[in-house]
Amino acid sequence: MTKRQHLEAINTPVFSTISEAAKELSLDSYVIGGFVRDYLLQRGTPKDIDIVAIGSGIELAKLVAKKLPGSSEVSIFKNFGTAMIKFQDIEIEFVGARKESYHRESRKPVVENGSLQDDQKRRDFTINALAISLNSKDFGQLLDPFDGIGDLKRQLIRTPLDPSITYSDDPLRMMRAIRFATQLNFIIHPESLQAIADNKVRIKIISNERIVDELHKILASPKPSIGFSLLHSTGLLPFILPELVGLEGIEEIEGQRHKDNFWHTLEVVDNIAEHTDNVWLRWAALLHDIGKAPTKKFDKKIGWTFHGHEFVGSKMIYKLFKRLRLPLNEKMKYVQKMVLMSSRPIVLSEDFVTDSAVRRLIFEAGEHVEDLMTLCEADITTKNPKKQKRYRNNFKIVRQKIEEVEERDHIRNFQPPISGEEIMKTFNLRPSKEIGMIKEAIKEAILEGEIPNEYNAAYSLMLQKGKEMGLHLN
Ligand code: CTP
């Protein structure tokens, strides 16, 4: 890495302004952390900038805000000794270098000032401790006392200090190590991995919101299984998603085995990550089999069964979302629905695919029918090439049929062609169960393909059903 490249990283008015302001205050300043890491990894333009000042970060932020046209007011977090300004869509965070550990969440005021190196060694990973000088004497120079550059090249997550110190300073870093390993496809240094395993219980002191932030990032990565298998091997998973732990293992009775549903799930998540960036669909893939642990049974005649696991799994989602502080809104309902319906297209694809079965699928999945298909296709993890080919082919047919049927019958956002109002008027009825029965009969006839999804056909059927029920026309 040449010095010129580092100049390129900071060749913007933001950095020259910070440099100027720091000079006026007679203090040194550096850009550090994710900005430098992502620049060196060429991961696109990083959004947030972390500045460390050898002196008061707050004073520096105040002067920068004055000097930088278009920047926001300074937000000061006195307890943490940090300050933040927004400039365009970038957040610039300022902190004074500290001797003591990096306590973002600590309520204790930061007291002891330190040198750049003091600050760097208290950061989480060597690749996050890289700093570039903003001082006129060596503007653009990279300061890398822990060989972060070497670790970037070796693709290694390593702590600047003894890992047990780094992780006990902030146990969230155990999740961060796994998250960075997943996002960047890096290896975690063996000593670090051991320290995570040793300190796993300490994850309990971290709030679920912060844990979920990391889980989201793991799930949003190109190959989420890297993260989940690390959560598993370090022993963190039982503290975070015990529902998944219950899926692990293969049992054998009378020579009959079932697949290991934990490792199967991870394959499904990787498969789906290739086809969608929708993180909620990825959540659905992660949770689609959680009902298999509580429903597992062995039957002498049919072998292993997981009857109703989709229903049981979907019922487990609320508690899981609540515990992890995931949103209990339409996102959760979407995941519940995907889990509940996760076997439907499979059943379809094993059989001869009828139009009415496809209509029912579209009716129930509604606008999410394509997502459901994506989930089911990701669920094919059989290693038997013949079976694999047959399933894929059948799903292709189901997809084609969905398109055909939808084009003809418009079931996706199904609105009953005859309203309850109209039924009431026609037969001079008050609100009563007969109205529901007629509506249901019309819906069923449409889904079965007995009548088209049209007003006139539905009207005739309404008259016929009314007659059969002994109702009189108004
Ligand atoms: N940091 C740390 N320990 C933490 C969190 C953050 O040492 N628990 C330090 C790291 O030096 C990190 C910097 O603070 O690079 C900024 O943290 P943050 O913005 O959370 O992460 P980034 O590294 O910028 O990465 P990302 O934006 O992907 O989260």
Boltz pocket constraint, residues with backbone or C-beta under 6 A from the ligand:
constraints:
  - pocket:
      binder: B
      contacts: [[A, 32], [A, 33], [A, 34], [A, 35], [A, 48], [A, 50], [A, 102], [A, 104], [A, 122], [A, 123], [A, 124], [A, 125], [A, 128], [A, 129], [A, 170], [A, 172], [A, 173], [A, 176]]
      max_distance: 6.0
